[in-house]
Amino acid sequence: MTGLHKRIERLNKLIARGICLLLLIGAGCQPAPEPRAPRAAHVVSPDALVVTNGIVIDGTGAPPIQDGIVVIAENKIVAVGHAADYALPPEARVLDARGGTILPGIVNSHVHESMSPLVRQFYFLRRGVTTACDLATPLVSMKRVPVRTEYGLAARVFFSGPIINKPQGYPGTEEFLYAVNDPAQARRAVDEVVARGASMIKLALEPWNWKLPWEMASRETIPNLTLDELRAIVAQTHAHGKLVRVHLGTVEMLDLALDAGVDTIEHVPLPRLEEIEFQTDASNRDFAKLAPVYEAQLARIVQQKIVLVPTLDKIITWCEGYAVTDARKRLCRQYALTPVRRFYQMGGTIALGDDSGFETRTGMPVAEMRRLLSVGMTSLQVIQASTQTAARVCGHSDELGTLEPGKLADVIVVKGNPLNDIEAMNWISIVIVDGQVAVPFK
């Protein structure tokens, strides 16, 4: 009986194998898949500073990373990604974003009177602005401004030096003006300002001191640079590897700036009133149409890849302050918003700067962010304009403005999600500048 049982067992095995073979060939049967090895985690250094448990918006315009992580070693970002991909040692210092949003430190690319360490600490850093770019700096004030001050950590500041222009030209105040009379003087001015530490050069093309839209007929002109002087400044600045940023408040000087090859336009080159047609649609909403000649100028700005820093909130607020009727207030808004909206629709690049300083201290420039949303930009684009693009026009996009490995560790966390509500940018919970924690979660 024993031999019979063995023969039956062998026969059953042969039958089973035959059935499986038939299934594999005839019915597409596949062998069971090999078990997958678990995803290997990156091991974080024990001495790292880690920000995790939040949505990461890296400032490049890329989609946000849900449940993201930012890893910092000393003063540099070393990793950005999904938290599940990283193993944290118990020694690592972890900052919990508590479901908020992790972003690059905000860069305000157009400010004034920012050199005081107390201003840099209280008005900028503690409100999430880790970098400010001062665009009219007296020569005597041009000095290195470290992030660590006698009062504690403060925002970093880059500066342009004084505005290069003709004698008695804009801005008219001697300490903020570097006066030149010919191309040779213009080149020497650039050399001196750069030697003193300027990250960019600031010019002004202003045919008259600022005018309200309904005052444009009154034109008491002031001196301005010639095209030869402008081209000398642009060439010398570019030879130093810097950008030329030009204050330009009206359309009168726009072609001159474009012919010279400047890199940014500060404020809005406002059209002549006859170049903009204000209308109201069937829903009683205001809108405006621009004249073809002005549209062509905007298109040229886009084609030359010149970045616009419109400082919309400052322009509109200033104009509305003098408007005594609702109609004039509407004029103020549409007069400034329409050119920027059209520029954006054409594919133009916009950087955030709010012109704060002389009369206003805005901290986190949410008011300017709202204005940029009102011209059609998405929240993600507004954040990119406030980080990567703003760092670019300040001349420091190689080290600031995005959450990427190798960049300086300027990181903020806000409560909530600014992609859903830009007001979340007001709710700062964590600020890190140069790898150092300035604001803990509260």
Secondary structure, 3 states (H helix, E strand, C coil): CHHHHHHHHHHHHHHHHHHHHHHHHHCCCCCCCCCCCCCCCEECCCCCEEEEEEEECCCCCCCCEEEEEEEEECCEEEEEEEHHHEECCCCCEEEECCCCEEEECEEEEEECCCCCHHHHHHHHHHHCEEEEEECCCCHHHCCCCCCEECCEECCEEEECCCEEECCCCCCCCHHHEEECCCHHHHHHHHHHHHHCCCCEEEEEECCCCCCCHHHCCCCCCCCCCCHHHHHHHHHHHHHCCCEEEEEECEHHHHHHHHHHCCCEEECCCECCHHHEEEEECCCCCEEEEECHHHHHHHHHHHHCCCEEECCHHHHHHHHHHHCCCHHHHHHHHHHHHHHHHHHHHCCCCECCCCCECCCCCCCCCHHHHHHHHHCCCCHHHHHHHHCHHHHHHCCCCCCCCCCCCCCECCEEEECCCCCCCHHHHHCEEEEEECCEEEECCC
